[in-house]
Amino acid sequence: MKQQAETWFAKLRDQICGALEKVEDDLAGTFSDLPPGRFEKKPWERKNEDSSVGGGGVMSVLHGRVFEKAGVNISTVHGKFSEEFRKKIPGAEETGEFFATGISLVIHPRSPHVPAVHMNTRHIVTAKSWFGGGSDLTPMVPDARDTEDFHAAFKNTCDAFDPAYYPKFKKWCDEYFFLPHRNEPRGVGGIFFDYLDSGDTTQDFLFTQEVGSTFLKIYPEIVRRHMNRPWTAAEREHQLVRRGRYVEFNLLYDRGTQFGLKTGGNTEAILMSMPPEVKWA
């Protein structure tokens, strides 16, 4: 299963990068006079002096005319958690040994009318094993149709496996992507799940795959609805301020960021989620 998951995440990365580059090619509105963006891949290795940790990953980052910054990262790492951190991870309490493979992406579009988005799926193995992930939409200017279609796509995926999944994972997403210090959600939600271990590993992996495939279908569709619309300087200013919420959440609360930094991950890859330009009012 470790190898199957690692192979799938790399395949999904290729599919997503290809789909986003196709969107770049198809732009006909603002910035269409610029060349379409392309992903640049940068591999990295994870190691230390005593070889107690290993693995690595590949960063794929695009700076384009539709997507101001799109990062699609894959990684497969193994090693031991610190004495302090292992207490927080199921199955790692005794030896601290772990294996983790996954894909993580964050997209910050140029247009204030195109929503930012996050998606990740992962497979973690300690003395236990599970899947996790999800996707959430962060519009700068909320659009009811976008929100409805995004949620409907993931609800259909969840319902095909277990009718209890969507309400549970939607609630989990709403609670997780929330900024307590501002008393507001980061965006319009989606789904979030972790520690998925139903007893049927094959089905859990299939569900995780379908979450990635659902994102691949619905997000480019939403982007194409808005990417050719013009925008004003005031809308751009609003977008940059709203991006600040993204930064605040990822640095203060995001578990993935903390996991990466506390397990000796690649700092550049971990902070790939940061927007290229942001303001605080």
Wavefront OBJ file of the C-alpha trace (Angstrom):
o trace
v 0.000 0.000 0.000
v 2.878 2.384 0.691
v 4.127 1.961 -2.876
v 0.642 2.137 -4.392
v -0.100 5.370 -2.569
v 3.233 6.943 -3.521
v 2.705 6.012 -7.174
v -0.837 7.390 -7.200
v 0.142 10.733 -5.698
v 2.819 11.187 -8.384
v 0.304 10.314 -11.101
v -2.244 12.749 -9.675
v 0.431 15.460 -9.555
v 1.091 14.987 -13.268
v -2.627 15.124 -14.087
v -3.216 18.272 -12.058
v -0.168 20.070 -13.457
v -1.294 19.194 -16.972
v -4.819 20.471 -16.339
v -3.603 23.767 -14.865
v -1.193 24.328 -17.751
v -4.109 23.770 -20.151
v -6.036 26.505 -18.321
v -3.005 28.778 -18.734
v -3.059 28.049 -22.480
v -6.758 28.872 -22.807
v -6.778 32.330 -21.194
v -8.306 35.006 -23.426
v -8.829 37.860 -20.959
v -6.578 40.029 -18.786
v -2.872 39.095 -19.009
v -3.547 36.934 -22.097
v -0.733 38.812 -23.861
v 1.741 37.121 -21.498
v 3.111 33.643 -22.243
v 1.261 30.793 -20.506
v 2.892 29.552 -17.340
v 4.580 26.198 -16.960
v 5.462 24.180 -13.881
v 9.093 23.995 -12.839
v 9.995 20.876 -10.879
v 12.578 20.858 -8.126
v 13.448 17.606 -6.325
v 14.680 17.578 -2.745
v 16.047 14.981 -0.335
v 15.456 14.636 3.371
v 18.415 13.424 5.388
v 20.572 14.162 8.407
v 24.030 13.186 9.603
v 23.055 9.913 11.287
v 20.755 8.793 8.435
v 17.823 8.353 10.848
v 15.528 10.122 8.414
v 15.122 9.682 4.694
v 13.057 10.205 1.618
v 12.250 13.411 -0.178
v 9.937 14.873 -2.725
v 9.426 17.098 -5.708
v 8.178 20.676 -5.697
v 6.274 21.792 -8.802
v 5.648 25.542 -8.940
v 4.034 27.622 -11.663
v 4.007 31.420 -11.942
v 1.603 32.170 -14.756
v -0.959 34.485 -16.235
v -4.022 32.770 -14.718
v -2.304 31.409 -11.626
v -0.079 33.947 -9.928
v 1.361 31.044 -7.991
v 0.395 27.389 -8.083
v 2.359 24.823 -6.118
v 1.798 21.078 -6.402
v 4.132 19.086 -4.160
v 4.603 15.363 -3.609
v 6.736 13.779 -0.915
v 7.560 10.430 0.629
v 9.480 10.544 3.906
v 10.316 8.236 6.787
v 12.134 8.389 10.089
v 11.438 8.991 13.752
v 9.411 11.693 15.413
v 10.929 13.692 18.237
v 10.081 12.565 21.769
v 7.697 15.502 22.104
v 5.951 15.207 18.747
v 5.461 11.419 18.754
v 2.948 11.740 21.569
v 0.628 13.607 19.201
v 0.631 10.951 16.463
v -1.389 7.724 16.786
v 0.801 4.632 16.854
v 4.061 6.566 17.230
v 4.135 6.726 21.012
v 6.643 3.906 21.577
v 9.242 3.945 18.772
v 8.361 7.195 17.024
v 8.886 5.552 13.630
v 6.764 6.777 10.739
v 6.288 6.702 6.975
v 4.363 9.425 5.156
v 3.563 9.938 1.493
v 1.220 12.459 -0.050
v 0.390 15.302 -2.375
v -0.318 18.881 -1.317
v -1.270 21.852 -3.434
v -2.209 25.491 -2.978
v -3.235 27.776 -5.831
v -3.330 31.580 -5.708
v -4.910 32.969 -8.910
v -4.225 36.441 -10.280
v -7.865 37.348 -10.726
v -9.804 38.332 -7.596
v -12.786 36.585 -9.208
v -11.069 33.187 -9.276
v -11.006 31.483 -5.858
v -7.851 30.239 -4.199
v -7.875 26.555 -3.347
v -6.079 23.957 -1.255
v -6.061 20.188 -1.640
v -4.036 17.412 -0.111
v -4.248 13.668 0.347
v -1.826 11.514 2.287
v -1.054 8.066 3.672
v 0.600 7.800 7.088
v 2.042 4.659 8.655
v 3.267 4.250 12.242
v 2.299 1.224 14.331
v -1.047 2.126 12.791
v -1.890 3.327 9.286
v -4.481 5.680 7.854
v -5.388 8.113 5.084
v -6.229 11.783 5.320
v -6.796 14.836 3.192
v -9.470 17.033 1.708
v -9.960 20.217 -0.244
v -11.305 23.668 0.592
v -12.162 26.732 -1.476
v -11.185 30.291 -0.523
v -12.846 32.895 -2.741
v -11.864 36.526 -2.462
v -15.335 37.407 -3.747
v -17.800 34.665 -2.724
v -19.881 33.189 -5.528
v -22.898 31.083 -4.575
v -22.733 28.882 -7.668
v -19.043 28.120 -7.170
v -19.605 27.222 -3.528
v -22.605 25.034 -4.321
v -20.870 23.164 -7.143
v -17.650 22.659 -5.189
v -19.522 21.154 -2.254
v -21.837 19.107 -4.492
v -18.855 17.520 -6.235
v -17.319 16.346 -2.987
v -20.677 15.322 -1.541
v -21.250 13.045 -4.518
v -17.828 11.494 -3.995
v -18.437 10.986 -0.284
v -21.937 9.584 -0.774
v -20.617 6.927 -3.150
v -18.644 5.462 -0.234
v -20.618 6.321 2.896
v -23.552 8.766 3.308
v -22.114 9.708 6.701
v -18.855 10.952 5.192
v -19.938 14.283 3.724
v -21.700 15.797 6.751
v -18.882 14.567 8.995
v -16.040 15.750 6.755
v -17.732 19.049 5.899
v -18.151 19.834 9.600
v -14.542 18.839 10.231
v -13.428 21.199 7.454
v -15.510 24.095 8.769
v -14.066 23.636 12.247
v -10.495 23.101 11.094
v -10.162 25.986 8.602
v -11.260 28.588 11.102
v -9.274 31.537 12.462
v -10.111 31.860 16.186
v -8.266 35.155 16.561
v -10.520 36.695 13.901
v -13.596 34.587 14.660
v -14.096 33.844 10.962
v -13.672 30.937 8.539
v -10.785 30.970 6.079
v -13.095 30.382 3.128
v -16.291 28.570 2.156
v -15.107 25.136 3.220
v -15.133 21.778 1.535
v -14.182 18.496 3.184
v -11.411 17.486 5.567
v -10.713 14.009 6.923
v -7.938 12.352 8.876
v -7.177 9.042 10.565
v -9.369 7.269 7.987
v -9.044 3.578 8.855
v -12.365 1.873 8.250
v -10.911 -1.626 8.378
v -10.944 -1.851 4.580
v -7.662 -0.344 3.421
v -8.494 -0.849 -0.260
v -11.715 1.147 0.039
v -10.044 3.850 2.107
v -7.356 4.231 -0.556
v -9.973 4.285 -3.325
v -11.858 7.043 -1.523
v -8.643 9.025 -1.126
v -7.995 8.653 -4.857
v -11.504 9.831 -5.669
v -11.028 12.957 -3.546
v -8.045 13.866 -5.715
v -9.906 13.081 -8.928
v -12.875 15.166 -7.808
v -10.642 18.175 -7.274
v -9.116 17.639 -10.715
v -12.569 17.842 -12.272
v -14.288 20.636 -10.344
v -11.596 23.253 -9.748
v -10.532 23.900 -13.371
v -14.232 24.152 -14.216
v -14.704 26.908 -11.621
v -11.560 28.731 -12.788
v -12.771 28.836 -16.393
v -16.015 30.536 -15.350
v -14.188 33.642 -14.177
v -10.665 33.781 -15.576
v -11.464 36.004 -18.560
v -13.323 38.653 -16.534
v -11.583 42.011 -15.999
v -11.035 43.338 -12.482
v -10.457 46.673 -10.806
v -7.625 47.986 -8.647
v -9.997 47.994 -5.669
v -10.814 44.310 -6.228
v -7.111 43.503 -6.408
v -6.500 45.382 -3.154
v -9.289 43.411 -1.480
v -7.764 40.173 -2.766
v -4.349 40.981 -1.314
v -5.804 41.759 2.105
v -7.886 38.572 2.098
v -4.776 36.583 1.268
v -3.459 37.652 4.646
v -5.990 35.327 6.242
v -4.413 32.462 4.332
v -0.981 33.310 5.688
v -2.257 33.668 9.233
v -3.951 30.283 9.224
v -1.075 28.372 7.679
v 1.532 29.796 10.033
v -0.527 29.703 13.217
v -2.776 26.651 12.960
v -2.101 24.371 9.999
v -1.182 20.855 11.133
v 0.507 20.011 7.850
v 2.867 22.962 8.237
v 3.685 21.937 11.796
v 4.138 18.278 10.789
v 6.570 19.204 8.023
v 8.636 21.591 10.103
v 8.812 19.243 13.094
v 9.867 16.225 11.007
v 12.766 17.896 9.214
v 10.921 18.492 5.968
v 11.956 20.858 3.207
v 11.129 24.349 4.471
v 10.760 25.785 0.976
v 8.268 23.066 0.058
v 6.362 23.408 3.338
v 5.968 27.163 2.900
v 5.054 26.808 -0.771
v 1.488 27.613 0.297
v 2.352 31.248 0.970
v 0.924 33.710 -1.608
v 3.442 35.667 -3.734
v 1.960 39.017 -2.750
v -0.156 39.901 0.277
v -1.186 42.922 2.329
v -2.522 43.650 5.778
v -4.840 46.630 6.009
l 1 2 3 4 5 6 7 8 9 10 11 12 13 14 15 16 17 18 19 20 21 22 23 24 25 26 27 28 29 30 31 32 33 34 35 36 37 38 39 40 41 42 43 44 45 46 47 48 49 50 51 52 53 54 55 56 57 58 59 60 61 62 63 64 65 66 67 68 69 70 71 72 73 74 75 76 77 78 79 80 81 82 83 84 85 86 87 88 89 90 91 92 93 94 95 96 97 98 99 100 101 102 103 104 105 106 107 108 109 110 111 112 113 114 115 116 117 118 119 120 121 122 123 124 125 126 127 128 129 130 131 132 133 134 135 136 137 138 139 140 141 142 143 144 145 146 147 148 149 150 151 152 153 154 155 156 157 158 159 160 161 162 163 164 165 166 167 168 169 170 171 172 173 174 175 176 177 178 179 180 181 182 183 184 185 186 187 188 189 190 191 192 193 194 195 196 197 198 199 200 201 202 203 204 205 206 207 208 209 210 211 212 213 214 215 216 217 218 219 220 221 222 223 224 225 226 227 228 229 230 231 232 233 234 235 236 237 238 239 240 241 242 243 244 245 246 247 248 249 250 251 252 253 254 255 256 257 258 259 260 261 262 263 264 265 266 267 268 269 270 271 272 273 274 275 276 277 278 279 280 281
